[in-house]
Amino acid sequence: MDRKKIFNVKNRSASTVVVRVPDLGIRREFAPGESVRMTFEELEKLSYQPGGRELMANFLQIMEDEVNDELGIHRENEYYMSEAQIAQMLKSGSLEQFKDCLDYAPIGVIDLVKQIAVQLPLTDTVKIRVLKEKTGFDTEKAIMNAEAANAPEENSTKEETKPATATGRRTNTNYRVVNKTKTEG
């Protein structure tokens, strides 16, 4: 394979991924969802680094099968799932498909499943339970925390005002006193 050929590499996890290839003097930070163009030579040298193959298999996504085959990166079908496919699976996918995803997907895909489950929010209680059993992630609490973080703050930024001191009546109301009288009859 041509060592100078360029490929798109995407951070498919919900966190920042740092790639270091000291042989080439390369250090790259991938923001969540960011794609970077890397040469085959860079990817090959990364695969020689401790943890490099695991990084590419679990957190980075290289769509070209020829690169993955050449570098010996193991991938299941879930490796290729996009954010839109994950959202669709969470909304209307079968429970079996969801369980397979949690069993076979790389760590980066499972991170996206958690993130998208909170963003949607995921309402399928069975999928919420399965996600918690398989990963320990409590979707319901994460949704509650996200809602609390997005709620407008009450009076925390406003200056406290002193109540006006009463110097007499504040309203001009006329309450009538009703006297009940007993009717004799």
Short mmCIF file of the C-alpha atoms (twelve columns), coordinates in Angstrom:
data_MODEL
# 
_entry.id   MODEL 
# 
loop_
_atom_site.group_PDB 
_atom_site.id 
_atom_site.type_symbol 
_atom_site.label_atom_id 
_atom_site.label_alt_id 
_atom_site.label_comp_id 
_atom_site.label_asym_id 
_atom_site.label_seq_id 
_atom_site.Cartn_x 
_atom_site.Cartn_y 
_atom_site.Cartn_z 
_atom_site.pdbx_PDB_model_num 
ATOM 1   C CA . MET A 1   0.000   0.000  0.000  1 
ATOM 2   C CA . ASP A 2   1.168   3.530  -0.753 1 
ATOM 3   C CA . ARG A 3   2.530   4.914  2.531  1 
ATOM 4   C CA . LYS A 4   1.652   8.498  1.528  1 
ATOM 5   C CA . LYS A 5   -1.988  7.769  0.744  1 
ATOM 6   C CA . ILE A 6   -4.293  9.839  2.974  1 
ATOM 7   C CA . PHE A 7   -7.302  8.489  4.872  1 
ATOM 8   C CA . ASN A 8   -10.010 10.071 7.003  1 
ATOM 9   C CA . VAL A 9   -9.828  9.090  10.666 1 
ATOM 10  C CA . LYS A 10  -12.716 10.029 12.944 1 
ATOM 11  C CA . ASN A 11  -12.918 10.178 16.728 1 
ATOM 12  C CA . ARG A 12  -16.050 8.215  17.276 1 
ATOM 13  C CA . SER A 13  -16.112 8.464  21.054 1 
ATOM 14  C CA . ALA A 14  -17.707 11.053 23.317 1 
ATOM 15  C CA . SER A 15  -14.334 12.180 24.676 1 
ATOM 16  C CA . THR A 16  -11.091 13.650 23.377 1 
ATOM 17  C CA . VAL A 17  -8.585  11.174 21.937 1 
ATOM 18  C CA . VAL A 18  -4.859  11.961 21.828 1 
ATOM 19  C CA . VAL A 19  -2.672  10.219 19.246 1 
ATOM 20  C CA . ARG A 20  1.112   10.255 19.594 1 
ATOM 21  C CA . VAL A 21  3.589   8.923  17.056 1 
ATOM 22  C CA . PRO A 22  7.039   9.857  18.417 1 
ATOM 23  C CA . ASP A 23  8.862   8.373  15.406 1 
ATOM 24  C CA . LEU A 24  7.269   11.029 13.194 1 
ATOM 25  C CA . GLY A 25  7.042   13.772 15.843 1 
ATOM 26  C CA . ILE A 26  3.237   13.740 15.687 1 
ATOM 27  C CA . ARG A 27  0.810   14.529 18.492 1 
ATOM 28  C CA . ARG A 28  -2.833  15.042 17.563 1 
ATOM 29  C CA . GLU A 29  -5.895  15.702 19.658 1 
ATOM 30  C CA . PHE A 30  -9.205  14.574 18.236 1 
ATOM 31  C CA . ALA A 31  -12.271 16.338 19.659 1 
ATOM 32  C CA . PRO A 32  -15.414 14.194 19.893 1 
ATOM 33  C CA . GLY A 33  -16.733 13.603 16.378 1 
ATOM 34  C CA . GLU A 34  -13.741 15.288 14.720 1 
ATOM 35  C CA . SER A 35  -12.252 13.856 11.528 1 
ATOM 36  C CA . VAL A 36  -8.564  14.229 10.673 1 
ATOM 37  C CA . ARG A 37  -6.722  13.187 7.558  1 
ATOM 38  C CA . MET A 38  -3.765  10.889 8.244  1 
ATOM 39  C CA . THR A 39  -1.375  9.088  5.909  1 
ATOM 40  C CA . PHE A 40  -1.070  5.336  5.894  1 
ATOM 41  C CA . GLU A 41  2.469   5.749  7.235  1 
ATOM 42  C CA . GLU A 42  1.157   7.631  10.291 1 
ATOM 43  C CA . LEU A 43  -1.495  4.989  10.927 1 
ATOM 44  C CA . GLU A 44  1.023   2.199  10.485 1 
ATOM 45  C CA . LYS A 45  3.460   3.808  12.953 1 
ATOM 46  C CA . LEU A 46  0.562   4.377  15.375 1 
ATOM 47  C CA . SER A 47  -0.248  0.659  15.185 1 
ATOM 48  C CA . TYR A 48  3.307   -0.088 16.385 1 
ATOM 49  C CA . GLN A 49  2.873   2.097  19.479 1 
ATOM 50  C CA . PRO A 50  1.709   0.446  22.724 1 
ATOM 51  C CA . GLY A 51  -2.076  0.625  22.664 1 
ATOM 52  C CA . GLY A 52  -2.143  2.040  19.134 1 
ATOM 53  C CA . ARG A 53  -4.203  -0.773 17.592 1 
ATOM 54  C CA . GLU A 54  -6.624  -0.711 20.527 1 
ATOM 55  C CA . LEU A 55  -6.989  3.047  20.095 1 
ATOM 56  C CA . MET A 56  -7.833  2.627  16.413 1 
ATOM 57  C CA . ALA A 57  -10.183 -0.290 17.045 1 
ATOM 58  C CA . ASN A 58  -12.064 1.212  20.000 1 
ATOM 59  C CA . PHE A 59  -12.041 5.001  19.691 1 
ATOM 60  C CA . LEU A 60  -11.040 5.968  16.162 1 
ATOM 61  C CA . GLN A 61  -12.904 4.993  13.016 1 
ATOM 62  C CA . ILE A 62  -11.180 4.354  9.700  1 
ATOM 63  C CA . MET A 63  -13.825 3.698  7.076  1 
ATOM 64  C CA . GLU A 64  -11.496 2.155  4.488  1 
ATOM 65  C CA . ASP A 65  -11.401 -1.610 4.989  1 
ATOM 66  C CA . GLU A 66  -8.072  -1.875 3.165  1 
ATOM 67  C CA . VAL A 67  -6.356  0.083  5.969  1 
ATOM 68  C CA . ASN A 68  -8.022  -1.907 8.729  1 
ATOM 69  C CA . ASP A 69  -7.123  -5.180 6.997  1 
ATOM 70  C CA . GLU A 70  -3.533  -4.107 6.375  1 
ATOM 71  C CA . LEU A 71  -3.055  -3.012 10.011 1 
ATOM 72  C CA . GLY A 72  -4.847  -6.024 11.474 1 
ATOM 73  C CA . ILE A 73  -7.575  -4.016 13.223 1 
ATOM 74  C CA . HIS A 74  -10.430 -6.244 14.336 1 
ATOM 75  C CA . ARG A 75  -13.878 -4.780 13.817 1 
ATOM 76  C CA . GLU A 76  -17.439 -5.970 14.188 1 
ATOM 77  C CA . ASN A 77  -20.434 -4.579 12.282 1 
ATOM 78  C CA . GLU A 78  -21.031 -2.042 15.077 1 
ATOM 79  C CA . TYR A 79  -17.624 -0.468 14.341 1 
ATOM 80  C CA . TYR A 80  -19.202 1.241  11.324 1 
ATOM 81  C CA . MET A 81  -22.287 2.646  13.107 1 
ATOM 82  C CA . SER A 82  -22.833 6.379  12.648 1 
ATOM 83  C CA . GLU A 83  -24.409 8.716  15.191 1 
ATOM 84  C CA . ALA A 84  -27.628 8.724  13.129 1 
ATOM 85  C CA . GLN A 85  -27.738 4.909  13.117 1 
ATOM 86  C CA . ILE A 86  -27.204 4.823  16.888 1 
ATOM 87  C CA . ALA A 87  -30.037 7.312  17.420 1 
ATOM 88  C CA . GLN A 88  -32.298 5.274  15.141 1 
ATOM 89  C CA . MET A 89  -31.432 2.084  17.027 1 
ATOM 90  C CA . LEU A 90  -32.259 3.762  20.343 1 
ATOM 91  C CA . LYS A 91  -35.571 5.126  19.055 1 
ATOM 92  C CA . SER A 92  -36.941 2.225  17.060 1 
ATOM 93  C CA . GLY A 93  -34.391 -0.591 16.922 1 
ATOM 94  C CA . SER A 94  -35.166 -4.022 18.297 1 
ATOM 95  C CA . LEU A 95  -34.041 -5.033 21.770 1 
ATOM 96  C CA . GLU A 96  -31.889 -7.806 20.240 1 
ATOM 97  C CA . GLN A 97  -30.123 -5.269 18.002 1 
ATOM 98  C CA . PHE A 98  -29.519 -3.046 21.047 1 
ATOM 99  C CA . LYS A 99  -28.106 -5.933 23.095 1 
ATOM 100 C CA . ASP A 100 -25.817 -6.972 20.221 1 
ATOM 101 C CA . CYS A 101 -24.570 -3.406 19.993 1 
ATOM 102 C CA . LEU A 102 -23.720 -3.359 23.708 1 
ATOM 103 C CA . ASP A 103 -22.038 -6.789 23.467 1 
ATOM 104 C CA . TYR A 104 -19.953 -6.266 20.323 1 
ATOM 105 C CA . ALA A 105 -19.488 -2.524 19.760 1 
ATOM 106 C CA . PRO A 106 -16.167 -0.856 20.490 1 
ATOM 107 C CA . ILE A 107 -15.920 1.321  23.592 1 
ATOM 108 C CA . GLY A 108 -16.248 4.518  21.535 1 
ATOM 109 C CA . VAL A 109 -19.603 3.389  20.124 1 
ATOM 110 C CA . ILE A 110 -20.871 2.532  23.599 1 
ATOM 111 C CA . ASP A 111 -19.813 6.030  24.734 1 
ATOM 112 C CA . LEU A 112 -21.918 7.441  21.893 1 
ATOM 113 C CA . VAL A 113 -24.849 5.220  22.851 1 
ATOM 114 C CA . LYS A 114 -24.752 6.704  26.372 1 
ATOM 115 C CA . GLN A 115 -24.404 10.265 25.110 1 
ATOM 116 C CA . ILE A 116 -27.202 9.979  22.544 1 
ATOM 117 C CA . ALA A 117 -29.457 8.184  25.060 1 
ATOM 118 C CA . VAL A 118 -29.296 11.313 27.235 1 
ATOM 119 C CA . GLN A 119 -29.629 13.763 24.314 1 
ATOM 120 C CA . LEU A 120 -32.742 12.140 22.796 1 
ATOM 121 C CA . PRO A 121 -33.744 11.286 25.670 1 
ATOM 122 C CA . LEU A 122 -34.137 7.499  25.626 1 
ATOM 123 C CA . THR A 123 -37.606 6.583  26.916 1 
ATOM 124 C CA . ASP A 124 -37.665 2.822  26.390 1 
ATOM 125 C CA . THR A 125 -37.499 1.513  29.950 1 
ATOM 126 C CA . VAL A 126 -36.311 -1.924 28.863 1 
ATOM 127 C CA . LYS A 127 -33.374 -0.429 26.928 1 
ATOM 128 C CA . ILE A 128 -32.615 1.854  29.886 1 
ATOM 129 C CA . ARG A 129 -32.491 -1.185 32.176 1 
ATOM 130 C CA . VAL A 130 -30.336 -3.219 29.755 1 
ATOM 131 C CA . LEU A 131 -27.907 -0.298 29.320 1 
ATOM 132 C CA . LYS A 132 -27.542 -0.017 33.088 1 
ATOM 133 C CA . GLU A 133 -27.030 -3.781 33.503 1 
ATOM 134 C CA . LYS A 134 -24.404 -3.985 30.742 1 
ATOM 135 C CA . THR A 135 -22.480 -0.753 31.403 1 
ATOM 136 C CA . GLY A 136 -23.505 0.513  34.844 1 
ATOM 137 C CA . PHE A 137 -24.658 3.784  33.224 1 
ATOM 138 C CA . ASP A 138 -27.859 5.157  34.780 1 
ATOM 139 C CA . THR A 139 -29.617 6.890  31.897 1 
ATOM 140 C CA . GLU A 140 -32.493 8.210  34.009 1 
ATOM 141 C CA . LYS A 141 -30.166 9.989  36.445 1 
ATOM 142 C CA . ALA A 142 -28.057 11.349 33.597 1 
ATOM 143 C CA . ILE A 143 -31.197 12.764 31.949 1 
ATOM 144 C CA . MET A 144 -32.274 14.340 35.245 1 
ATOM 145 C CA . ASN A 145 -28.806 15.870 35.695 1 
ATOM 146 C CA . ALA A 146 -28.826 17.214 32.129 1 
ATOM 147 C CA . GLU A 147 -32.254 18.769 32.654 1 
ATOM 148 C CA . ALA A 148 -31.122 20.338 35.924 1 
ATOM 149 C CA . ALA A 149 -28.011 21.743 34.251 1 
ATOM 150 C CA . ASN A 150 -30.085 23.246 31.427 1 
ATOM 151 C CA . ALA A 151 -32.790 24.673 33.703 1 
ATOM 152 C CA . PRO A 152 -32.702 28.422 34.187 1 
ATOM 153 C CA . GLU A 153 -31.174 29.446 37.448 1 
ATOM 154 C CA . GLU A 154 -33.589 31.078 39.842 1 
ATOM 155 C CA . ASN A 155 -32.526 34.335 41.457 1 
ATOM 156 C CA . SER A 156 -28.885 33.330 41.640 1 
ATOM 157 C CA . THR A 157 -27.775 36.101 39.317 1 
ATOM 158 C CA . LYS A 158 -30.296 38.689 40.408 1 
ATOM 159 C CA . GLU A 159 -29.445 41.048 43.205 1 
ATOM 160 C CA . GLU A 160 -31.436 40.575 46.332 1 
ATOM 161 C CA . THR A 161 -33.837 43.395 46.930 1 
ATOM 162 C CA . LYS A 162 -34.933 44.496 50.335 1 
ATOM 163 C CA . PRO A 163 -38.656 44.383 50.929 1 
ATOM 164 C CA . ALA A 164 -40.263 47.772 51.240 1 
ATOM 165 C CA . THR A 165 -40.919 48.758 54.822 1 
ATOM 166 C CA . ALA A 166 -44.589 49.105 55.551 1 
ATOM 167 C CA . THR A 167 -45.647 52.541 56.694 1 
ATOM 168 C CA . GLY A 168 -49.334 51.856 56.569 1 
ATOM 169 C CA . ARG A 169 -51.785 50.165 54.264 1 
ATOM 170 C CA . ARG A 170 -50.444 49.053 50.953 1 
ATOM 171 C CA . THR A 171 -53.806 48.479 49.312 1 
ATOM 172 C CA . ASN A 172 -57.024 50.337 49.324 1 
ATOM 173 C CA . THR A 173 -59.527 47.528 49.753 1 
ATOM 174 C CA . ASN A 174 -62.920 47.653 51.315 1 
ATOM 175 C CA . TYR A 175 -63.772 44.412 53.001 1 
ATOM 176 C CA . ARG A 176 -67.334 44.171 54.111 1 
ATOM 177 C CA . VAL A 177 -68.147 42.580 57.368 1 
ATOM 178 C CA . VAL A 178 -71.077 40.251 57.037 1 
ATOM 179 C CA . ASN A 179 -73.091 39.646 60.188 1 
ATOM 180 C CA . LYS A 180 -75.172 36.542 60.226 1 
ATOM 181 C CA . THR A 181 -78.393 36.844 62.064 1 
ATOM 182 C CA . LYS A 182 -80.464 33.977 63.190 1 
ATOM 183 C CA . THR A 183 -83.812 33.814 61.605 1 
ATOM 184 C CA . GLU A 184 -86.561 32.894 63.901 1 
ATOM 185 C CA . GLY A 185 -89.251 30.923 62.548 1 
# 
